[in-house]
Amino acid sequence: MDASDEMMSFVDPPAWPHAEADLLREEPDWEAVACLDFPRDRWLGYLRGYANAAEVIADQVVSSGRNQDTLIYPFVMCWRHYVELHLKALIELASVYLDEPHELMRSHSIEALWRRARPLLERSFPGDDQAELVNTERVLLQLHGMDPSSEHFRYPVRNSGYPTLDGIARIHIRHFHNVMVGIARLLDAADTGIREMTDRKHETAGYNLFGG
């Protein structure tokens, strides 16, 4: 059994591509159907998806003690992409709440996104202790240093032709995951808080608009 056979052992036995192969074919087992058109905030769908995928990989590695040397790449990439997406979402949410002009940042740089997001978070929650943001910044800059261009856990070589992941030989998946869960909790809390404050702000504006 090769690696691809082992990876696919939990579904129907794999076959060579054939004339009826269709990625979007409907099947009767509805519990395996993903609903992409379900009405929701699409940002939240992407965010939860990448965080959930990282958790599934971490659980698999820790419970089985296997495949850590190959699953490390999609595992870290899921967490990195989650952070990138969530920082972009927070920049959008906080800018709207603070009535500041904004546009979607197209950078993949965790550092650049954090440098934009942190001041917005500080202005959105002016009375909060900044220690959590200091610790968050330290971890996010460490993550940025591991993969500054979003290439290092997707490819073995950079666009320049040089190898990726220079100087990183070992990553403890369980510990890495626990640290990132802490980051996710802070970003989630900020996300929820800004959404609630924005809703209250709009409710108050509507109330005043009608002579309240």
PyMOL CGO cylinders between C-alpha atoms (Angstrom):
from pymol import cmd
from pymol.cgo import CYLINDER

trace = [
    CYLINDER, 0.00, 0.00, 0.00, 1.49, 3.35, -1.01, 0.3, 1, 1, 1, 1, 1, 1,
    CYLINDER, 1.49, 3.35, -1.01, 0.89, 6.73, 0.61, 0.3, 1, 1, 1, 1, 1, 1,
    CYLINDER, 0.89, 6.73, 0.61, -2.10, 7.60, -1.58, 0.3, 1, 1, 1, 1, 1, 1,
    CYLINDER, -2.10, 7.60, -1.58, -3.82, 4.28, -0.75, 0.3, 1, 1, 1, 1, 1, 1,
    CYLINDER, -3.82, 4.28, -0.75, -3.30, 4.86, 2.97, 0.3, 1, 1, 1, 1, 1, 1,
    CYLINDER, -3.30, 4.86, 2.97, -4.60, 8.44, 2.78, 0.3, 1, 1, 1, 1, 1, 1,
    CYLINDER, -4.60, 8.44, 2.78, -7.80, 7.39, 0.99, 0.3, 1, 1, 1, 1, 1, 1,
    CYLINDER, -7.80, 7.39, 0.99, -8.56, 4.27, 3.03, 0.3, 1, 1, 1, 1, 1, 1,
    CYLINDER, -8.56, 4.27, 3.03, -11.52, 5.87, 4.82, 0.3, 1, 1, 1, 1, 1, 1,
    CYLINDER, -11.52, 5.87, 4.82, -13.58, 6.38, 1.64, 0.3, 1, 1, 1, 1, 1, 1,
    CYLINDER, -13.58, 6.38, 1.64, -14.46, 4.21, -1.34, 0.3, 1, 1, 1, 1, 1, 1,
    CYLINDER, -14.46, 4.21, -1.34, -11.42, 2.43, -2.76, 0.3, 1, 1, 1, 1, 1, 1,
    CYLINDER, -11.42, 2.43, -2.76, -9.72, 4.76, -5.25, 0.3, 1, 1, 1, 1, 1, 1,
    CYLINDER, -9.72, 4.76, -5.25, -9.87, 3.95, -8.94, 0.3, 1, 1, 1, 1, 1, 1,
    CYLINDER, -9.87, 3.95, -8.94, -8.17, 5.29, -12.02, 0.3, 1, 1, 1, 1, 1, 1,
    CYLINDER, -8.17, 5.29, -12.02, -10.00, 8.25, -13.64, 0.3, 1, 1, 1, 1, 1, 1,
    CYLINDER, -10.00, 8.25, -13.64, -12.78, 6.99, -15.92, 0.3, 1, 1, 1, 1, 1, 1,
    CYLINDER, -12.78, 6.99, -15.92, -15.33, 8.40, -18.36, 0.3, 1, 1, 1, 1, 1, 1,
    CYLINDER, -15.33, 8.40, -18.36, -17.96, 8.99, -15.64, 0.3, 1, 1, 1, 1, 1, 1,
    CYLINDER, -17.96, 8.99, -15.64, -15.62, 10.73, -13.20, 0.3, 1, 1, 1, 1, 1, 1,
    CYLINDER, -15.62, 10.73, -13.20, -17.31, 13.97, -12.10, 0.3, 1, 1, 1, 1, 1, 1,
    CYLINDER, -17.31, 13.97, -12.10, -16.24, 16.13, -9.15, 0.3, 1, 1, 1, 1, 1, 1,
    CYLINDER, -16.24, 16.13, -9.15, -19.75, 17.56, -8.71, 0.3, 1, 1, 1, 1, 1, 1,
    CYLINDER, -19.75, 17.56, -8.71, -21.82, 14.38, -9.02, 0.3, 1, 1, 1, 1, 1, 1,
    CYLINDER, -21.82, 14.38, -9.02, -24.60, 14.03, -6.45, 0.3, 1, 1, 1, 1, 1, 1,
    CYLINDER, -24.60, 14.03, -6.45, -24.58, 11.06, -4.08, 0.3, 1, 1, 1, 1, 1, 1,
    CYLINDER, -24.58, 11.06, -4.08, -27.19, 9.72, -1.62, 0.3, 1, 1, 1, 1, 1, 1,
    CYLINDER, -27.19, 9.72, -1.62, -25.12, 10.08, 1.58, 0.3, 1, 1, 1, 1, 1, 1,
    CYLINDER, -25.12, 10.08, 1.58, -26.27, 13.62, 2.41, 0.3, 1, 1, 1, 1, 1, 1,
    CYLINDER, -26.27, 13.62, 2.41, -24.07, 13.87, 5.51, 0.3, 1, 1, 1, 1, 1, 1,
    CYLINDER, -24.07, 13.87, 5.51, -21.05, 14.10, 3.20, 0.3, 1, 1, 1, 1, 1, 1,
    CYLINDER, -21.05, 14.10, 3.20, -22.50, 17.04, 1.25, 0.3, 1, 1, 1, 1, 1, 1,
    CYLINDER, -22.50, 17.04, 1.25, -20.98, 20.49, 1.83, 0.3, 1, 1, 1, 1, 1, 1,
    CYLINDER, -20.98, 20.49, 1.83, -23.38, 23.41, 1.34, 0.3, 1, 1, 1, 1, 1, 1,
    CYLINDER, -23.38, 23.41, 1.34, -21.51, 26.32, -0.20, 0.3, 1, 1, 1, 1, 1, 1,
    CYLINDER, -21.51, 26.32, -0.20, -24.73, 28.27, -0.79, 0.3, 1, 1, 1, 1, 1, 1,
    CYLINDER, -24.73, 28.27, -0.79, -25.88, 28.17, 2.82, 0.3, 1, 1, 1, 1, 1, 1,
    CYLINDER, -25.88, 28.17, 2.82, -26.73, 31.77, 3.89, 0.3, 1, 1, 1, 1, 1, 1,
    CYLINDER, -26.73, 31.77, 3.89, -23.95, 32.93, 6.17, 0.3, 1, 1, 1, 1, 1, 1,
    CYLINDER, -23.95, 32.93, 6.17, -21.06, 35.33, 6.41, 0.3, 1, 1, 1, 1, 1, 1,
    CYLINDER, -21.06, 35.33, 6.41, -18.65, 33.77, 3.91, 0.3, 1, 1, 1, 1, 1, 1,
    CYLINDER, -18.65, 33.77, 3.91, -15.67, 35.11, 5.84, 0.3, 1, 1, 1, 1, 1, 1,
    CYLINDER, -15.67, 35.11, 5.84, -16.73, 33.03, 8.84, 0.3, 1, 1, 1, 1, 1, 1,
    CYLINDER, -16.73, 33.03, 8.84, -17.12, 29.96, 6.65, 0.3, 1, 1, 1, 1, 1, 1,
    CYLINDER, -17.12, 29.96, 6.65, -13.56, 30.23, 5.35, 0.3, 1, 1, 1, 1, 1, 1,
    CYLINDER, -13.56, 30.23, 5.35, -12.14, 31.08, 8.78, 0.3, 1, 1, 1, 1, 1, 1,
    CYLINDER, -12.14, 31.08, 8.78, -13.78, 28.18, 10.54, 0.3, 1, 1, 1, 1, 1, 1,
    CYLINDER, -13.78, 28.18, 10.54, -12.95, 25.86, 7.69, 0.3, 1, 1, 1, 1, 1, 1,
    CYLINDER, -12.95, 25.86, 7.69, -9.19, 26.40, 7.85, 0.3, 1, 1, 1, 1, 1, 1,
    CYLINDER, -9.19, 26.40, 7.85, -9.12, 26.37, 11.66, 0.3, 1, 1, 1, 1, 1, 1,
    CYLINDER, -9.12, 26.37, 11.66, -11.21, 23.19, 11.74, 0.3, 1, 1, 1, 1, 1, 1,
    CYLINDER, -11.21, 23.19, 11.74, -8.93, 21.55, 9.19, 0.3, 1, 1, 1, 1, 1, 1,
    CYLINDER, -8.93, 21.55, 9.19, -5.89, 22.35, 11.32, 0.3, 1, 1, 1, 1, 1, 1,
    CYLINDER, -5.89, 22.35, 11.32, -7.63, 20.85, 14.35, 0.3, 1, 1, 1, 1, 1, 1,
    CYLINDER, -7.63, 20.85, 14.35, -8.53, 17.68, 12.46, 0.3, 1, 1, 1, 1, 1, 1,
    CYLINDER, -8.53, 17.68, 12.46, -4.91, 17.25, 11.38, 0.3, 1, 1, 1, 1, 1, 1,
    CYLINDER, -4.91, 17.25, 11.38, -3.58, 17.90, 14.90, 0.3, 1, 1, 1, 1, 1, 1,
    CYLINDER, -3.58, 17.90, 14.90, -6.04, 15.41, 16.41, 0.3, 1, 1, 1, 1, 1, 1,
    CYLINDER, -6.04, 15.41, 16.41, -5.09, 12.80, 13.82, 0.3, 1, 1, 1, 1, 1, 1,
    CYLINDER, -5.09, 12.80, 13.82, -1.36, 13.16, 14.46, 0.3, 1, 1, 1, 1, 1, 1,
    CYLINDER, -1.36, 13.16, 14.46, -1.62, 13.23, 18.25, 0.3, 1, 1, 1, 1, 1, 1,
    CYLINDER, -1.62, 13.23, 18.25, -4.05, 10.31, 18.45, 0.3, 1, 1, 1, 1, 1, 1,
    CYLINDER, -4.05, 10.31, 18.45, -2.26, 8.09, 15.93, 0.3, 1, 1, 1, 1, 1, 1,
    CYLINDER, -2.26, 8.09, 15.93, 1.35, 9.18, 16.30, 0.3, 1, 1, 1, 1, 1, 1,
    CYLINDER, 1.35, 9.18, 16.30, 1.69, 8.86, 12.53, 0.3, 1, 1, 1, 1, 1, 1,
    CYLINDER, 1.69, 8.86, 12.53, 2.12, 11.00, 9.39, 0.3, 1, 1, 1, 1, 1, 1,
    CYLINDER, 2.12, 11.00, 9.39, 3.42, 14.03, 11.31, 0.3, 1, 1, 1, 1, 1, 1,
    CYLINDER, 3.42, 14.03, 11.31, 6.31, 14.49, 8.86, 0.3, 1, 1, 1, 1, 1, 1,
    CYLINDER, 6.31, 14.49, 8.86, 3.92, 14.95, 5.92, 0.3, 1, 1, 1, 1, 1, 1,
    CYLINDER, 3.92, 14.95, 5.92, 0.84, 16.47, 7.56, 0.3, 1, 1, 1, 1, 1, 1,
    CYLINDER, 0.84, 16.47, 7.56, 2.94, 19.28, 9.03, 0.3, 1, 1, 1, 1, 1, 1,
    CYLINDER, 2.94, 19.28, 9.03, 2.76, 21.17, 5.71, 0.3, 1, 1, 1, 1, 1, 1,
    CYLINDER, 2.76, 21.17, 5.71, -1.03, 21.41, 5.33, 0.3, 1, 1, 1, 1, 1, 1,
    CYLINDER, -1.03, 21.41, 5.33, -1.34, 21.79, 9.11, 0.3, 1, 1, 1, 1, 1, 1,
    CYLINDER, -1.34, 21.79, 9.11, 0.79, 24.93, 9.37, 0.3, 1, 1, 1, 1, 1, 1,
    CYLINDER, 0.79, 24.93, 9.37, -0.59, 26.23, 6.06, 0.3, 1, 1, 1, 1, 1, 1,
    CYLINDER, -0.59, 26.23, 6.06, -4.14, 25.95, 7.40, 0.3, 1, 1, 1, 1, 1, 1,
    CYLINDER, -4.14, 25.95, 7.40, -3.23, 27.93, 10.52, 0.3, 1, 1, 1, 1, 1, 1,
    CYLINDER, -3.23, 27.93, 10.52, -1.27, 30.51, 8.55, 0.3, 1, 1, 1, 1, 1, 1,
    CYLINDER, -1.27, 30.51, 8.55, -4.09, 31.04, 6.08, 0.3, 1, 1, 1, 1, 1, 1,
    CYLINDER, -4.09, 31.04, 6.08, -6.60, 31.26, 8.92, 0.3, 1, 1, 1, 1, 1, 1,
    CYLINDER, -6.60, 31.26, 8.92, -4.55, 34.06, 10.48, 0.3, 1, 1, 1, 1, 1, 1,
    CYLINDER, -4.55, 34.06, 10.48, -4.20, 35.90, 7.17, 0.3, 1, 1, 1, 1, 1, 1,
    CYLINDER, -4.20, 35.90, 7.17, -7.94, 35.70, 6.53, 0.3, 1, 1, 1, 1, 1, 1,
    CYLINDER, -7.94, 35.70, 6.53, -8.90, 36.71, 10.04, 0.3, 1, 1, 1, 1, 1, 1,
    CYLINDER, -8.90, 36.71, 10.04, -6.62, 39.72, 10.09, 0.3, 1, 1, 1, 1, 1, 1,
    CYLINDER, -6.62, 39.72, 10.09, -8.10, 40.87, 6.78, 0.3, 1, 1, 1, 1, 1, 1,
    CYLINDER, -8.10, 40.87, 6.78, -11.61, 40.37, 8.16, 0.3, 1, 1, 1, 1, 1, 1,
    CYLINDER, -11.61, 40.37, 8.16, -10.78, 42.28, 11.35, 0.3, 1, 1, 1, 1, 1, 1,
    CYLINDER, -10.78, 42.28, 11.35, -9.32, 45.18, 9.37, 0.3, 1, 1, 1, 1, 1, 1,
    CYLINDER, -9.32, 45.18, 9.37, -12.57, 45.35, 7.43, 0.3, 1, 1, 1, 1, 1, 1,
    CYLINDER, -12.57, 45.35, 7.43, -14.81, 45.05, 10.51, 0.3, 1, 1, 1, 1, 1, 1,
    CYLINDER, -14.81, 45.05, 10.51, -12.87, 47.53, 12.64, 0.3, 1, 1, 1, 1, 1, 1,
    CYLINDER, -12.87, 47.53, 12.64, -12.60, 50.07, 9.83, 0.3, 1, 1, 1, 1, 1, 1,
    CYLINDER, -12.60, 50.07, 9.83, -16.37, 49.99, 9.35, 0.3, 1, 1, 1, 1, 1, 1,
    CYLINDER, -16.37, 49.99, 9.35, -16.96, 50.30, 13.10, 0.3, 1, 1, 1, 1, 1, 1,
    CYLINDER, -16.96, 50.30, 13.10, -14.56, 53.25, 13.37, 0.3, 1, 1, 1, 1, 1, 1,
    CYLINDER, -14.56, 53.25, 13.37, -15.90, 54.90, 10.20, 0.3, 1, 1, 1, 1, 1, 1,
    CYLINDER, -15.90, 54.90, 10.20, -12.46, 54.84, 8.62, 0.3, 1, 1, 1, 1, 1, 1,
    CYLINDER, -12.46, 54.84, 8.62, -11.82, 54.51, 4.88, 0.3, 1, 1, 1, 1, 1, 1,
    CYLINDER, -11.82, 54.51, 4.88, -10.51, 51.11, 3.95, 0.3, 1, 1, 1, 1, 1, 1,
    CYLINDER, -10.51, 51.11, 3.95, -9.98, 48.61, 1.18, 0.3, 1, 1, 1, 1, 1, 1,
    CYLINDER, -9.98, 48.61, 1.18, -9.15, 44.93, 1.23, 0.3, 1, 1, 1, 1, 1, 1,
    CYLINDER, -9.15, 44.93, 1.23, -5.43, 44.42, 1.81, 0.3, 1, 1, 1, 1, 1, 1,
    CYLINDER, -5.43, 44.42, 1.81, -4.07, 42.11, -0.86, 0.3, 1, 1, 1, 1, 1, 1,
    CYLINDER, -4.07, 42.11, -0.86, -0.85, 41.33, 0.98, 0.3, 1, 1, 1, 1, 1, 1,
    CYLINDER, -0.85, 41.33, 0.98, -0.04, 37.81, 2.17, 0.3, 1, 1, 1, 1, 1, 1,
    CYLINDER, -0.04, 37.81, 2.17, 2.33, 39.22, 4.79, 0.3, 1, 1, 1, 1, 1, 1,
    CYLINDER, 2.33, 39.22, 4.79, 1.19, 38.39, 8.33, 0.3, 1, 1, 1, 1, 1, 1,
    CYLINDER, 1.19, 38.39, 8.33, 3.41, 41.19, 9.64, 0.3, 1, 1, 1, 1, 1, 1,
    CYLINDER, 3.41, 41.19, 9.64, 1.93, 43.82, 7.31, 0.3, 1, 1, 1, 1, 1, 1,
    CYLINDER, 1.93, 43.82, 7.31, -1.62, 42.73, 8.10, 0.3, 1, 1, 1, 1, 1, 1,
    CYLINDER, -1.62, 42.73, 8.10, -0.98, 42.76, 11.85, 0.3, 1, 1, 1, 1, 1, 1,
    CYLINDER, -0.98, 42.76, 11.85, 0.64, 46.22, 11.69, 0.3, 1, 1, 1, 1, 1, 1,
    CYLINDER, 0.64, 46.22, 11.69, -2.59, 47.44, 10.10, 0.3, 1, 1, 1, 1, 1, 1,
    CYLINDER, -2.59, 47.44, 10.10, -4.96, 45.48, 12.35, 0.3, 1, 1, 1, 1, 1, 1,
    CYLINDER, -4.96, 45.48, 12.35, -3.44, 46.17, 15.77, 0.3, 1, 1, 1, 1, 1, 1,
    CYLINDER, -3.44, 46.17, 15.77, -4.01, 49.96, 15.84, 0.3, 1, 1, 1, 1, 1, 1,
    CYLINDER, -4.01, 49.96, 15.84, -7.58, 49.38, 14.73, 0.3, 1, 1, 1, 1, 1, 1,
    CYLINDER, -7.58, 49.38, 14.73, -8.09, 46.89, 17.54, 0.3, 1, 1, 1, 1, 1, 1,
    CYLINDER, -8.09, 46.89, 17.54, -6.59, 49.28, 20.06, 0.3, 1, 1, 1, 1, 1, 1,
    CYLINDER, -6.59, 49.28, 20.06, -8.95, 52.04, 18.95, 0.3, 1, 1, 1, 1, 1, 1,
    CYLINDER, -8.95, 52.04, 18.95, -11.91, 49.69, 18.92, 0.3, 1, 1, 1, 1, 1, 1,
    CYLINDER, -11.91, 49.69, 18.92, -11.23, 48.50, 22.50, 0.3, 1, 1, 1, 1, 1, 1,
    CYLINDER, -11.23, 48.50, 22.50, -9.51, 51.53, 24.08, 0.3, 1, 1, 1, 1, 1, 1,
    CYLINDER, -9.51, 51.53, 24.08, -9.92, 50.43, 27.69, 0.3, 1, 1, 1, 1, 1, 1,
    CYLINDER, -9.92, 50.43, 27.69, -8.62, 46.88, 27.33, 0.3, 1, 1, 1, 1, 1, 1,
    CYLINDER, -8.62, 46.88, 27.33, -5.33, 45.57, 28.70, 0.3, 1, 1, 1, 1, 1, 1,
    CYLINDER, -5.33, 45.57, 28.70, -2.75, 45.53, 25.90, 0.3, 1, 1, 1, 1, 1, 1,
    CYLINDER, -2.75, 45.53, 25.90, -0.79, 42.54, 27.27, 0.3, 1, 1, 1, 1, 1, 1,
    CYLINDER, -0.79, 42.54, 27.27, -2.78, 40.11, 25.15, 0.3, 1, 1, 1, 1, 1, 1,
    CYLINDER, -2.78, 40.11, 25.15, -1.98, 42.10, 22.01, 0.3, 1, 1, 1, 1, 1, 1,
    CYLINDER, -1.98, 42.10, 22.01, 1.71, 42.16, 22.92, 0.3, 1, 1, 1, 1, 1, 1,
    CYLINDER, 1.71, 42.16, 22.92, 1.75, 38.37, 23.26, 0.3, 1, 1, 1, 1, 1, 1,
    CYLINDER, 1.75, 38.37, 23.26, -0.31, 37.95, 20.11, 0.3, 1, 1, 1, 1, 1, 1,
    CYLINDER, -0.31, 37.95, 20.11, 2.11, 40.13, 18.18, 0.3, 1, 1, 1, 1, 1, 1,
    CYLINDER, 2.11, 40.13, 18.18, 5.08, 38.09, 19.37, 0.3, 1, 1, 1, 1, 1, 1,
    CYLINDER, 5.08, 38.09, 19.37, 3.51, 34.84, 18.14, 0.3, 1, 1, 1, 1, 1, 1,
    CYLINDER, 3.51, 34.84, 18.14, 2.26, 36.30, 14.85, 0.3, 1, 1, 1, 1, 1, 1,
    CYLINDER, 2.26, 36.30, 14.85, 5.67, 37.75, 14.04, 0.3, 1, 1, 1, 1, 1, 1,
    CYLINDER, 5.67, 37.75, 14.04, 7.18, 34.36, 14.78, 0.3, 1, 1, 1, 1, 1, 1,
    CYLINDER, 7.18, 34.36, 14.78, 4.68, 32.77, 12.38, 0.3, 1, 1, 1, 1, 1, 1,
    CYLINDER, 4.68, 32.77, 12.38, 5.53, 35.45, 9.81, 0.3, 1, 1, 1, 1, 1, 1,
    CYLINDER, 5.53, 35.45, 9.81, 9.23, 34.69, 10.21, 0.3, 1, 1, 1, 1, 1, 1,
    CYLINDER, 9.23, 34.69, 10.21, 8.57, 31.02, 9.49, 0.3, 1, 1, 1, 1, 1, 1,
    CYLINDER, 8.57, 31.02, 9.49, 6.66, 31.81, 6.29, 0.3, 1, 1, 1, 1, 1, 1,
    CYLINDER, 6.66, 31.81, 6.29, 6.81, 35.48, 5.27, 0.3, 1, 1, 1, 1, 1, 1,
    CYLINDER, 6.81, 35.48, 5.27, 5.48, 34.95, 1.73, 0.3, 1, 1, 1, 1, 1, 1,
    CYLINDER, 5.48, 34.95, 1.73, 2.93, 32.13, 2.14, 0.3, 1, 1, 1, 1, 1, 1,
    CYLINDER, 2.93, 32.13, 2.14, 5.22, 29.87, 0.10, 0.3, 1, 1, 1, 1, 1, 1,
    CYLINDER, 5.22, 29.87, 0.10, 7.12, 27.88, 2.68, 0.3, 1, 1, 1, 1, 1, 1,
    CYLINDER, 7.12, 27.88, 2.68, 4.48, 25.31, 3.63, 0.3, 1, 1, 1, 1, 1, 1,
    CYLINDER, 4.48, 25.31, 3.63, 3.05, 25.06, 0.10, 0.3, 1, 1, 1, 1, 1, 1,
    CYLINDER, 3.05, 25.06, 0.10, 6.22, 24.51, -1.92, 0.3, 1, 1, 1, 1, 1, 1,
    CYLINDER, 6.22, 24.51, -1.92, 9.67, 22.98, -1.33, 0.3, 1, 1, 1, 1, 1, 1,
    CYLINDER, 9.67, 22.98, -1.33, 11.27, 25.88, -3.25, 0.3, 1, 1, 1, 1, 1, 1,
    CYLINDER, 11.27, 25.88, -3.25, 10.53, 29.60, -3.47, 0.3, 1, 1, 1, 1, 1, 1,
    CYLINDER, 10.53, 29.60, -3.47, 9.85, 31.55, -6.64, 0.3, 1, 1, 1, 1, 1, 1,
    CYLINDER, 9.85, 31.55, -6.64, 13.49, 32.57, -6.44, 0.3, 1, 1, 1, 1, 1, 1,
    CYLINDER, 13.49, 32.57, -6.44, 14.54, 28.92, -6.66, 0.3, 1, 1, 1, 1, 1, 1,
    CYLINDER, 14.54, 28.92, -6.66, 15.95, 28.78, -3.14, 0.3, 1, 1, 1, 1, 1, 1,
    CYLINDER, 15.95, 28.78, -3.14, 14.69, 26.12, -0.70, 0.3, 1, 1, 1, 1, 1, 1,
    CYLINDER, 14.69, 26.12, -0.70, 11.90, 27.01, 1.70, 0.3, 1, 1, 1, 1, 1, 1,
    CYLINDER, 11.90, 27.01, 1.70, 11.91, 26.51, 5.49, 0.3, 1, 1, 1, 1, 1, 1,
    CYLINDER, 11.91, 26.51, 5.49, 15.60, 27.30, 5.94, 0.3, 1, 1, 1, 1, 1, 1,
    CYLINDER, 15.60, 27.30, 5.94, 16.61, 26.72, 9.54, 0.3, 1, 1, 1, 1, 1, 1,
    CYLINDER, 16.61, 26.72, 9.54, 13.39, 24.99, 10.68, 0.3, 1, 1, 1, 1, 1, 1,
    CYLINDER, 13.39, 24.99, 10.68, 14.01, 21.32, 11.41, 0.3, 1, 1, 1, 1, 1, 1,
    CYLINDER, 14.01, 21.32, 11.41, 11.41, 20.35, 14.02, 0.3, 1, 1, 1, 1, 1, 1,
    CYLINDER, 11.41, 20.35, 14.02, 7.87, 21.48, 14.93, 0.3, 1, 1, 1, 1, 1, 1,
    CYLINDER, 7.87, 21.48, 14.93, 5.89, 19.95, 17.80, 0.3, 1, 1, 1, 1, 1, 1,
    CYLINDER, 5.89, 19.95, 17.80, 2.41, 19.76, 16.32, 0.3, 1, 1, 1, 1, 1, 1,
    CYLINDER, 2.41, 19.76, 16.32, 0.45, 19.53, 19.58, 0.3, 1, 1, 1, 1, 1, 1,
    CYLINDER, 0.45, 19.53, 19.58, 2.24, 22.49, 21.15, 0.3, 1, 1, 1, 1, 1, 1,
    CYLINDER, 2.24, 22.49, 21.15, 2.06, 24.56, 17.96, 0.3, 1, 1, 1, 1, 1, 1,
    CYLINDER, 2.06, 24.56, 17.96, -1.66, 23.85, 17.76, 0.3, 1, 1, 1, 1, 1, 1,
    CYLINDER, -1.66, 23.85, 17.76, -2.31, 24.86, 21.37, 0.3, 1, 1, 1, 1, 1, 1,
    CYLINDER, -2.31, 24.86, 21.37, -0.52, 28.17, 20.88, 0.3, 1, 1, 1, 1, 1, 1,
    CYLINDER, -0.52, 28.17, 20.88, -2.48, 28.89, 17.72, 0.3, 1, 1, 1, 1, 1, 1,
    CYLINDER, -2.48, 28.89, 17.72, -5.78, 28.04, 19.41, 0.3, 1, 1, 1, 1, 1, 1,
    CYLINDER, -5.78, 28.04, 19.41, -4.98, 30.81, 21.89, 0.3, 1, 1, 1, 1, 1, 1,
    CYLINDER, -4.98, 30.81, 21.89, -4.39, 33.21, 19.00, 0.3, 1, 1, 1, 1, 1, 1,
    CYLINDER, -4.39, 33.21, 19.00, -7.66, 32.13, 17.39, 0.3, 1, 1, 1, 1, 1, 1,
    CYLINDER, -7.66, 32.13, 17.39, -9.57, 32.74, 20.61, 0.3, 1, 1, 1, 1, 1, 1,
    CYLINDER, -9.57, 32.74, 20.61, -8.30, 36.30, 20.84, 0.3, 1, 1, 1, 1, 1, 1,
    CYLINDER, -8.30, 36.30, 20.84, -9.07, 37.02, 17.18, 0.3, 1, 1, 1, 1, 1, 1,
    CYLINDER, -9.07, 37.02, 17.18, -12.51, 35.44, 17.55, 0.3, 1, 1, 1, 1, 1, 1,
    CYLINDER, -12.51, 35.44, 17.55, -13.24, 37.52, 20.64, 0.3, 1, 1, 1, 1, 1, 1,
    CYLINDER, -13.24, 37.52, 20.64, -12.21, 40.71, 18.84, 0.3, 1, 1, 1, 1, 1, 1,
    CYLINDER, -12.21, 40.71, 18.84, -14.31, 39.72, 15.83, 0.3, 1, 1, 1, 1, 1, 1,
    CYLINDER, -14.31, 39.72, 15.83, -17.41, 39.07, 17.95, 0.3, 1, 1, 1, 1, 1, 1,
    CYLINDER, -17.41, 39.07, 17.95, -16.90, 42.23, 20.00, 0.3, 1, 1, 1, 1, 1, 1,
    CYLINDER, -16.90, 42.23, 20.00, -16.59, 44.49, 16.97, 0.3, 1, 1, 1, 1, 1, 1,
    CYLINDER, -16.59, 44.49, 16.97, -19.63, 42.94, 15.31, 0.3, 1, 1, 1, 1, 1, 1,
    CYLINDER, -19.63, 42.94, 15.31, -21.70, 43.51, 18.45, 0.3, 1, 1, 1, 1, 1, 1,
    CYLINDER, -21.70, 43.51, 18.45, -20.49, 47.09, 18.89, 0.3, 1, 1, 1, 1, 1, 1,
    CYLINDER, -20.49, 47.09, 18.89, -21.21, 47.82, 15.24, 0.3, 1, 1, 1, 1, 1, 1,
    CYLINDER, -21.21, 47.82, 15.24, -24.75, 46.44, 15.61, 0.3, 1, 1, 1, 1, 1, 1,
    CYLINDER, -24.75, 46.44, 15.61, -25.36, 48.59, 18.71, 0.3, 1, 1, 1, 1, 1, 1,
    CYLINDER, -25.36, 48.59, 18.71, -23.95, 51.63, 16.92, 0.3, 1, 1, 1, 1, 1, 1,
    CYLINDER, -23.95, 51.63, 16.92, -26.32, 51.13, 14.00, 0.3, 1, 1, 1, 1, 1, 1,
    CYLINDER, -26.32, 51.13, 14.00, -29.27, 50.55, 16.32, 0.3, 1, 1, 1, 1, 1, 1,
    CYLINDER, -29.27, 50.55, 16.32, -28.51, 53.77, 18.19, 0.3, 1, 1, 1, 1, 1, 1,
    CYLINDER, -28.51, 53.77, 18.19, -28.13, 55.70, 14.93, 0.3, 1, 1, 1, 1, 1, 1,
    CYLINDER, -28.13, 55.70, 14.93, -31.48, 54.37, 13.74, 0.3, 1, 1, 1, 1, 1, 1,
    CYLINDER, -31.48, 54.37, 13.74, -33.11, 55.25, 17.04, 0.3, 1, 1, 1, 1, 1, 1,
    CYLINDER, -33.11, 55.25, 17.04, -31.79, 58.81, 16.86, 0.3, 1, 1, 1, 1, 1, 1,
    CYLINDER, -31.79, 58.81, 16.86, -32.78, 59.08, 13.21, 0.3, 1, 1, 1, 1, 1, 1,
    CYLINDER, -32.78, 59.08, 13.21, -36.41, 58.57, 14.16, 0.3, 1, 1, 1, 1, 1, 1,
    CYLINDER, -36.41, 58.57, 14.16, -36.36, 61.09, 17.01, 0.3, 1, 1, 1, 1, 1, 1,
    CYLINDER, -36.36, 61.09, 17.01, -35.29, 58.87, 19.90, 0.3, 1, 1, 1, 1, 1, 1,
]
cmd.load_cgo(trace, "trace")
